[in-house]
Structure formats: C-alpha cells, structure tokens
Amino acid sequence: MLGAVGYPDSALAQEVVARVRRDLPTMADDVTARMFSEIPFYRAGGAGTATEVGARLLINLEAGLRSLLTGEHLPSAPAETGRLRARQDAPLADVLCAYRLGYQAMSTAVVAVGAEPPAVPAPVVIGLMQAVFRNHSLDADAMIEGYRTEADYLLSQRERERAALVDVLVSDDAGMATLLDVARALRLPLEGAFLAIATVSDRGQDPMPRVVSALAAIDVTMVWRVRYDTAVGVLSLRNPARADAALQVLRRHAGGPVGVSPVFGSLRRTAWALDLAELVRDGLPGRPVVDQFENSPLNMLVLGGRDAARSTANTVLGDLLEVTEETQQTLMHTLQVWVSAAGSASDTAERLHCHPNTVRKRLRRLEELTGRNLSEPGGIAELVAACHAWAQLRR
C-alpha cells in the first residue's frame, strides 16, 4: 500500500511510476552510456560489456520502481552487485558512482513526468522523491556490505595463497620451473637485486604492518610471510643502490630484532640469504634493531662449515667464553678495531675513545684468557677467525 511510504494519493503515484516505467529501457541505455563515459572502471571494461551492464541496470531500475509503490526494499540485488564488483576488483567509489547515476536518472524522470500535463500535485512528487532518496541510501548500504564481505573473503584467500607462495620461495628444494611460477605469481623478477629479512612476531601478528607500503614509496617491492612467532620476507630492490634506503625504512618500522641478508642477485639464492638473515636476527637483542649480515670472505668461510667453526671458536677462545658477555664483547671489539688499525694502540684508542694503556690492558687480558700471543701472526689469525666465528654463531 502507498500509505506505507506516505503518499497522499495512491492513484496519482501509480500513474507517475507507470509513465516512468514506459521509458525505462531508454533510461537504462542513457545511464549505461554515462557509466562507460564517466567512470574509469566501466570504461576499461572491468564490469563487462555495455550490453551486460545495461541488462543488469535495467533489472535494478525496475526493482527500484516497484519499491516506490510498495515501500519494500529487497537488499539481495544490490548486495549481489557489490559481491560481483568486489570479485572484479572494482573500486568501491566507482560502483557508488554508478548507483548515483542510476538514481539521479530516476529522480529526474519522476520530476519530469510529474510536471507533464495534467500536472501531478507537488505533495505526490515530493513523496515519490523521498522514496527515491530512501531507496538510493538503502541500496548503497546493501551494495557496500556485499562488497566489503566479498572483499574481506578475497583478501583472506589471497593472503593465504601469497603466504604459500612465499613459503615455496624461501624453501631450498623448489625446482626451477616452480620458482618461475612463484616469481610470476608474486610479480618478482627472477634475477635482480634482493634482500631477505627475518624478524619475530607475536602470535601471528604482523610486526611491521605498514612496511610494505613504505617500501613501495621508494619503489621497493616486498613479499611477506607472517608465522606464529617469526616473520620472513624478500625485498626486490631492482637496483643494489636502493639497499641503504630500504634499510632505513626497515629501521623506522621495526617492531623487534630484524636480521637482513647481504644483497643477492637471484631468487634461487633466497633460502641461502634467509638463512643469513635469521642468523643475524637470532644474535640480536630483543629490542627493535635492524642489522645486516656482513658479506665478508671470512664470514662466508665461517658459514661454509658451521660446526667446525663453532668447535674451533670454543677451542681458541677458551676461558674468554667464561667471562661476562659484556666483557667478551669489549675484548673482541677491541681486537677487531686494533687489527683494522694495523696494530696501533694509539689509533685504536682514538677510535674507541679511551687511553692507549686501556687498549694494551684489554689485549693482554685477551691473551691471558685465550692463551694466544698477539705478537705472533699465527695467534692473531686464530683469534680473529675465532672471534668472527663466535660473533656469527654465538646463538
């Protein structure tokens, strides 16, 4: 009944709707033409052909006209349209714009028909216009709900698929054909400049939720896999010169310790690079800090035989491993700086901001604890190698 929507004269309202319905196919054609002219998604063919869109629009307009007379609103049609457009990756704003054009045409037709002789009293036209606005709002709400429900489902599905692809990428047993398929699906080049990163997560929570978009802003692509207690990823730099900028972004967004591999040139080495990133991560304190594996020949030699390197480090360092970790780090760092300073206690002291005698005292303590003589090349070589091994494998 018309009273359900407050029309003052049901017969006149029915007459207005009947007149609008006669021109409904033309209205649908005009609105479809505007959609394909004014809305980018439709113009690009994302919603299908004009014939397909026009047919669906005609059905929706007919349902809208019926609702003007009954006051009933059925959300199923706009909800299905929302789900369909989400599956087609349509921008929500474009779909809302299409609804606006349809209801704009309907309201224009109601006013125009109401003004034709014999003119319909203004209260009747106003009542119909109120119903048009009401239906527009309800249809838009139903469409948005359908769109968001489907978009959430698709996002979850794509994230699961993407996570599975990243798992294949970081495994060390993926064949070349599989790797090609994975790279194509993740939109990564097979060869280029890459970084692997490893960090921690808290019960599957993303530890760096905004890092992907921040890296995209500097033209670095990141694929990401969050597990229950860890998170791993691969950065495609395209150019090795972007590594420093990428590290700066990671430092701004780090939520915990982040280990980073050296730059590597082929996705086939992802598992190897991730191993280095995890090694660095496991040696970092629990606070947010980003550290990169140093791509030095000695470090690579250590990693080539980890068990032997760990055993050798324990043997060479001896009692040094029994003192506090702070003392260990101080003595090892002093040795590293002293070697880089070509054995000059004065230069070492200047770099460490201490007195040369302090440097000499630390070196003597290191000799006492390890039983190695730093005046002998062999003793220096053994201690340097052992310290490198311990620094990389201490966890």
C-alpha positions in Angstrom: 0.0 0.0 0.0 1.1 3.5 -0.7 0.4 4.7 2.8 3.4 2.7 3.9 5.6 5.4 2.3 3.3 8.3 3.0 2.0 9.1 -0.5 -1.0 11.5 -0.4 -2.8 9.9 -3.4 -2.0 6.3 -4.4 -3.7 6.5 -7.9 -1.6 9.5 -8.9 1.6 8.0 -7.6 0.9 4.8 -9.6 0.3 6.9 -12.7 3.7 8.7 -12.3 5.5 5.3 -11.8 3.7 3.9 -14.8 4.8 6.8 -17.0 8.4 6.4 -15.8 8.3 2.7 -16.5 7.4 3.2 -20.1 10.7 4.9 -20.8 12.8 2.6 -18.5 14.7 0.9 -21.4 15.8 4.3 -22.7 16.8 5.4 -19.2 18.9 2.3 -18.8 20.6 2.9 -22.1 21.4 6.5 -21.2 22.7 5.7 -17.8 24.8 2.9 -19.2 26.3 5.3 -21.7 27.2 7.7 -18.9 28.7 5.0 -16.8 31.0 3.9 -19.7 31.8 7.5 -20.4 32.4 8.9 -16.9 33.5 6.0 -14.7 37.1 4.6 -15.3 36.3 1.1 -14.2 33.4 0.7 -16.5 35.2 2.5 -19.4 38.0 0.0 -19.1 35.6 -2.9 -19.4 36.2 -4.2 -15.9 32.4 -4.8 -15.4 31.8 -6.4 -18.7 30.3 -5.1 -21.9 27.8 -2.3 -22.1 25.1 -4.9 -23.0 25.8 -6.9 -19.9 25.9 -3.9 -17.6 22.8 -2.4 -19.2 20.8 -5.6 -18.7 21.7 -5.7 -15.0 21.0 -2.0 -14.7 17.5 -2.4 -16.2 16.7 -5.1 -13.7 17.8 -2.9 -10.8 15.9 0.1 -12.1 12.7 -2.0 -12.4 13.1 -3.2 -8.8 13.6 0.3 -7.7 10.4 1.5 -9.3 8.4 -1.3 -7.7 9.8 -0.3 -4.4 8.5 3.2 -4.9 5.0 1.8 -4.8 5.3 -0.9 -2.1 7.7 0.7 0.3 9.5 -2.6 0.5 13.3 -2.9 0.0 15.0 -6.1 -1.1 18.7 -5.9 -0.4 19.6 -9.1 -2.3 20.1 -7.5 -5.7 22.4 -4.6 -4.7 24.3 -7.0 -2.3 25.0 -9.4 -5.2 26.1 -6.5 -7.3 28.5 -5.5 -4.6 29.9 -9.0 -4.3 30.3 -9.2 -8.1 32.1 -5.9 -8.3 34.5 -6.9 -5.5 35.4 -10.1 -7.4 36.1 -7.9 -10.4 38.4 -5.6 -8.3 36.2 -2.6 -9.0 37.0 0.5 -6.9 34.2 1.0 -4.4 33.9 4.7 -5.3 33.3 3.7 -9.0 30.5 1.4 -8.1 28.9 4.0 -5.8 29.1 6.5 -8.7 27.2 4.1 -10.9 24.4 3.8 -8.3 24.3 7.6 -8.1 23.9 7.9 -11.9 21.0 5.4 -11.8 19.1 7.1 -9.0 19.8 10.5 -10.4 18.2 9.5 -13.7 15.2 8.0 -11.8 14.6 11.1 -9.7 14.9 13.3 -12.8 12.3 11.2 -14.6 9.9 11.3 -11.7 10.1 15.1 -11.6 9.8 15.5 -15.4 6.8 13.1 -15.6 5.1 14.8 -12.6 5.3 18.1 -14.4 3.7 16.8 -17.7 0.0 17.8 -18.2 -2.1 17.1 -16.4 0.4 18.0 -13.7 0.6 15.9 -10.6 0.2 17.7 -7.3 3.6 18.6 -5.7 3.0 16.5 -2.5 2.8 13.4 -4.6 6.0 14.1 -6.4 7.7 15.0 -3.2 6.6 11.8 -1.6 8.0 9.8 -4.6 11.3 11.7 -4.4 11.6 10.9 -0.7 11.1 7.2 -1.6 13.8 7.5 -4.4 16.3 9.0 -1.9 15.4 6.3 0.7 16.0 3.5 -1.8 19.2 5.0 -3.0 20.5 5.1 0.5 19.4 1.5 1.3 20.7 0.1 -2.0 24.1 1.8 -1.5 24.3 0.4 2.1 23.4 -3.1 0.9 25.9 -2.9 -2.0 28.7 -1.7 0.3 28.0 -4.5 2.7 28.1 -7.1 0.0 31.2 -5.6 -1.5 33.1 -5.5 1.8 32.1 -9.0 2.8 33.3 -10.4 -0.5 36.5 -8.2 -0.5 37.4 -9.4 3.0 36.9 -13.0 1.9 39.0 -12.5 -1.2 41.7 -10.7 0.8 42.0 -13.5 3.2 42.1 -16.0 0.4 44.8 -14.1 -1.5 46.8 -13.7 1.7 46.8 -17.5 2.2 47.8 -18.1 -1.3 50.5 -15.4 -1.1 51.8 -16.9 2.1 52.0 -20.3 0.5 54.0 -18.9 -2.5 56.4 -17.1 -0.1 56.9 -20.4 1.7 57.9 -22.0 -1.6 60.2 -19.1 -2.4 62.2 -19.4 0.8 62.5 -23.1 0.7 65.7 -24.7 -0.6 64.0 -27.5 -2.6 62.0 -25.6 -5.1 62.7 -26.6 -8.7 63.5 -24.0 -11.4 60.0 -24.5 -13.1 58.3 -24.0 -9.7 60.4 -21.0 -8.9 59.5 -19.4 -12.2 55.8 -19.9 -11.5 56.2 -18.5 -8.0 58.1 -15.4 -9.2 55.5 -14.7 -11.8 52.6 -15.0 -9.3 54.4 -12.7 -6.8 55.4 -10.3 -9.6 59.1 -10.6 -8.8 61.9 -10.8 -11.3 63.9 -14.0 -11.3 67.2 -12.0 -11.4 67.9 -8.6 -10.0 68.9 -7.2 -6.6 67.2 -8.7 -3.4 67.4 -8.7 0.3 66.0 -11.4 2.6 64.8 -10.3 6.1 63.8 -12.1 9.2 62.1 -10.8 12.4 59.9 -12.1 15.1 56.1 -11.9 15.5 53.8 -12.2 18.5 51.3 -15.0 17.9 51.0 -14.4 14.2 50.6 -10.6 14.5 52.3 -8.6 11.7 55.4 -6.9 13.4 55.7 -4.3 10.7 52.1 -3.7 9.4 53.0 -0.6 7.3 56.4 -1.5 6.0 55.2 -2.9 2.6 53.6 0.4 1.6 56.5 2.4 3.0 58.9 0.4 0.8 56.6 0.7 -2.2 57.0 4.5 -1.8 60.7 4.1 -2.6 60.0 1.6 -5.5 61.0 -1.5 -3.5 58.7 -4.5 -3.6 58.3 -6.7 -0.6 56.7 -10.1 -0.2 56.0 -11.0 3.4 55.1 -14.2 5.3 54.0 -13.9 9.0 54.1 -17.1 11.0 53.2 -17.7 14.6 56.5 -16.5 16.1 58.5 -15.4 13.1 58.1 -13.3 10.0 60.2 -13.5 6.9 60.2 -11.6 3.6 62.0 -10.8 0.4 62.7 -7.3 -0.9 63.1 -6.7 -4.6 65.4 -3.6 -4.9 65.7 -3.7 -8.7 68.9 -1.7 -8.1 71.5 -2.5 -5.4 71.9 1.2 -4.7 68.4 1.2 -3.1 69.7 -1.1 -0.3 70.6 1.7 2.1 67.2 3.4 1.6 65.4 0.1 2.2 67.3 -0.5 5.4 66.3 3.0 6.6 62.7 2.1 6.1 63.1 -1.1 7.9 64.7 0.7 10.9 61.7 3.1 11.1 59.2 0.3 11.1 61.0 -2.4 13.1 58.9 -3.8 15.9 61.6 -6.2 17.1 65.0 -7.5 16.1 65.3 -7.7 12.3 68.1 -9.6 10.5 68.9 -8.7 6.9 70.9 -10.7 4.4 73.5 -9.3 2.0 72.2 -8.2 -1.3 71.9 -11.2 -3.6 71.2 -11.4 -7.3 69.0 -14.4 -8.0 65.8 -15.7 -6.4 67.3 -19.1 -6.5 69.5 -18.0 -3.5 66.6 -16.8 -1.4 66.8 -19.8 1.1 70.6 -19.2 1.5 70.0 -15.4 2.1 67.2 -16.0 4.5 69.5 -18.4 6.5 71.9 -15.5 6.9 69.1 -13.1 7.9 67.8 -15.5 10.5 71.4 -16.0 11.8 71.7 -12.2 12.3 68.2 -11.9 13.9 68.9 -14.7 16.4 72.1 -12.8 17.6 70.3 -9.5 18.2 68.8 -8.3 21.5 65.1 -8.4 21.8 64.5 -4.6 21.2 63.7 -3.1 17.8 67.0 -3.1 15.9 68.0 -3.8 12.3 71.3 -5.4 11.4 72.7 -6.7 8.2 74.9 -9.7 7.7 78.4 -8.5 6.7 79.3 -10.1 3.3 83.0 -10.7 4.0 85.1 -13.6 2.9 85.9 -14.6 6.5 82.2 -14.6 7.4 81.4 -16.7 4.4 84.1 -19.2 5.3 82.7 -19.5 8.8 79.3 -20.2 7.4 80.6 -22.8 5.0 81.4 -25.1 7.9 79.4 -24.0 10.9 80.0 -27.0 13.2 83.8 -26.9 12.6 83.8 -23.1 13.1 81.9 -23.3 16.3 84.1 -26.0 17.7 87.3 -24.1 16.6 85.9 -20.9 18.2 85.3 -22.7 21.5 88.8 -24.1 21.5 90.6 -20.9 20.6 88.6 -18.5 22.8 88.8 -20.9 25.8 88.3 -19.1 29.1 87.1 -15.9 27.3 83.8 -17.6 27.0 83.5 -18.0 30.7 83.5 -14.2 31.5 80.5 -12.0 31.2 79.1 -11.3 27.8 79.8 -7.6 28.2 83.5 -8.4 28.8 83.5 -10.7 25.9 82.2 -8.1 23.6 84.5 -5.4 24.8 87.6 -7.5 24.4 86.5 -8.9 20.9 85.6 -5.4 19.7 88.9 -4.0 20.9 90.7 -6.8 19.0 88.7 -6.1 15.8 89.5 -2.3 16.0 93.2 -3.0 16.8 93.5 -5.2 13.7 91.8 -2.6 11.5 94.2 0.0 12.9 97.2 -2.1 11.8 98.1 -2.9 15.4 98.5 0.7 16.6 97.3 1.1 20.2 97.1 4.9 19.8 94.9 4.7 16.7 92.8 2.0 18.4 92.4 4.2 21.5 91.4 7.2 19.4 88.7 5.2 17.6 87.4 3.7 20.9 87.6 7.0 22.8 89.9 5.6 25.5 93.5 5.7 26.6 96.2 3.6 24.7 97.1 1.9 28.0 93.4 0.7 28.2 93.8 -0.8 24.8 97.0 -2.6 25.8 95.4 -3.8 29.1 92.5 -5.3 27.2 94.7 -7.0 24.7 96.8 -8.5 27.5 93.6 -9.8 29.1 92.6 -11.3 25.8 95.9 -13.1 25.6 95.6 -14.4 29.2 92.1 -15.8 28.6 92.9 -17.4 25.3 96.5 -18.4 25.6 97.3 -16.8 22.3 100.1 -14.3 21.7 99.2 -11.2 19.7 102.8 -10.6 18.8 102.7 -13.7 16.6 100.9 -13.7 13.2 99.5 -17.1 13.9 98.0 -16.1 17.2 96.4 -13.0 15.6 95.0 -15.1 12.8 93.5 -17.7 15.1 91.9 -15.1 17.4 90.5 -13.0 14.5 88.9 -16.1 12.9 87.6 -17.4 16.2 86.1 -14.0 17.1 84.4 -13.8 13.7 83.0 -17.3 14.1 81.7 -16.6 17.6 80.1 -13.3 16.6 78.2 -15.1 13.8 77.4 -18.3 15.5 77.1 -17.4 19.2 73.4 -18.2 19.3 
